[in-house]
Amino acid sequence: MSSSWDPDAVLAAHAALVPVAWRVGSAEVPLASAVGLRGYPGLDPALPALGEALARSRVAPPQRPFVDATGGVGALIALARALGGPPGRLLVASAAAQRAALGAGVEPSALEPGFPWDLPPGSVEEAWWRPASERGWSRVRAELDGWARALQPGGRLVAVWHKDEGGKRAERMAAERFEALQVVTRAAGWRVVELTRPRPDVPVPDPWCHWRGPDGPMQTLAGTFAAERVDAGTAALLTALERDALRGARVLDLGCGSGLLSLHALRAGAACVWALDDDLAAVRSSEAVVSGAPGAVVRWSDLTLDVPEVRAVDVVLTNPPFHVGRRVVGALSEGFVAAAATALRPQGRLWLVANAALPFERLLASWHDLRDVTPAKLPGYRVLTASRP
Ligand SMILES: C[S@@+](CC[C@H](N)C(=O)[O-])C[C@H]1O[C@@H](n2cnc3c(N)ncnc32)[C@H](O)[C@@H]1O
C-alpha cells in the first residue's frame, strides 16, 4: 500500500452504487448494487432465476400490495413499478441494501426496516422472499414462522432458493407451515416456490438466542454472526486485548455483531462505546445487550459511517467480515481499515482480528507501531494492532 493511501477515497468508493439491470423478459428493471451486497458488482444470482420464472409466466408478477423481502435492494418494487403493478413495501435488514434501494429510486416511504416476524398477524396479502440460508436454519425457521403468521389466509408467498443452499430442507420446513407448496420452476439449481394457505397452528416466531458470553448474558437474533457462541477469531482478539487499552477510552466496535466486544469494552471501563453494524439483526442484538449502559450507543450503518458523532475515537475494535453469503469479498477488508482510520483520532489505536490468509498486514503497512499480538496456538488467525497514521 502506498503512503498516499487515502481512507476517504476508499470509503467514497465503498459508498458508490453500481447501476445494474435486472432483465425480466423484454423489461430491463434498473437496480443498484453496492460493496457487501450479494452478487456485487452484479445482481444476486437469485434474481435472474426469478426473472426467468416471471418471463416464462411460471409465476405471476405482484398482483396485490406486497412485501418485497428479496434482499433489500427493491427488485420487486422496481419491477412492479415498471409493469404498472401494485405498490410494495421493502423489508430491509442491511444498511447497504437500503442505500442501493434508494439509489434505484425506491421511495423512502416504502422502506420498512425489519424482519418477517415483525409483521402483524394477517397483515400481508403477498410477499416475495429470498431467505438468507447461510445465516443458519434457526433464522430461516423464524422467518418462515413470521411469514406464515403475517400472511392472510388467501395470500401467497413466493420464495426463491438454491438446492446447494439447502433448498430441499427449506421446502420441508415450508411445508410444515403452509398447506400448499408448489415448485413453479427448477433451473440451474434454483427453485421458485409458491406457498399458500398458511397453517393456523404455526408457532409464534421466537428469533432470539439466549446464551452466556464471556462478559455476561447475551441475547442475539438468529442469523446474527456468531449468534450463540464466541467466534474463535473474536476470542483471540479478547485474549490479546490489553485491558488498559479500553479503560476511559472512547471505543468504536466496528461490525458489532452480537455486541459482545461492546459489552467487553464497557465492562473494561470504556468511557463510551459506539456499536455499529450494517446488519439490522446485529444492531437489535447489540441494543439488547448494551441498552441502558451509560455511554453505549448502537447505530445501524454500513461503513459509510453516516454517524457524524463517531469521530476522533481512541480505540476501534473489529473482526471484519470477508464473506458475503458464501463468497469471499476482498473489498470489505480495505473498507474496514479505511473506516477505522476515519473514525480514530491521530494516534488512536486499532485492534483487529482476521483470518491469517487475509492481507491486513499489507493494508496496515502505513500505520504506526504495527504489532502482531496473535495469542500462541491460534495459527489460523492474526490479531494486529496499530495506531493511526
Ligand atoms: C465477523 S463479524 C464480527 C461480529 C462481532 N464483532 C464479533 O466479533 O462477534 C463482522 C460483522 O461486520 C458486519 N458488517 C459486514 N459488512 C459491514 C459493513 N459494510 N458495515 C458495517 N458492518 C458490516 C457484519 O454484519 C458482522 O456483524
The ligand as a Gaussian input file, in Angstrom:
#p B3LYP/6-31G(d) Opt

LIG

0 1
 C      -17.043000     -11.294000      11.606000
 S      -18.463000     -10.432000      12.175000
 C      -17.920000      -9.847000      13.780000
 C      -19.061000      -9.572000      14.732000
 C      -18.660000      -9.262000      16.168000
 N      -17.820000      -8.092000      16.257000
 C      -17.935000     -10.455000      16.790000
 O      -16.733000     -10.366000      16.934000
 O      -18.602000     -11.448000      17.088000
 C      -18.442000      -9.000000      11.160000
 C      -19.629000      -8.064000      11.336000
 O      -19.481000      -6.992000      10.388000
 C      -20.757000      -6.643000       9.904000
 N      -20.623000      -5.987000       8.593000
 C      -20.467000      -6.560000       7.383000
 N      -20.362000      -5.630000       6.436000
 C      -20.472000      -4.437000       7.059000
 C      -20.441000      -3.083000       6.606000
 N      -20.294000      -2.792000       5.316000
 N      -20.569000      -2.103000       7.515000
 C      -20.717000      -2.395000       8.838000
 N      -20.773000      -3.656000       9.313000
 C      -20.642000      -4.657000       8.439000
 C      -21.491000      -7.976000       9.832000
 O      -22.896000      -7.775000       9.807000
 C      -20.992000      -8.677000      11.083000
 O      -21.845000      -8.452000      12.174000

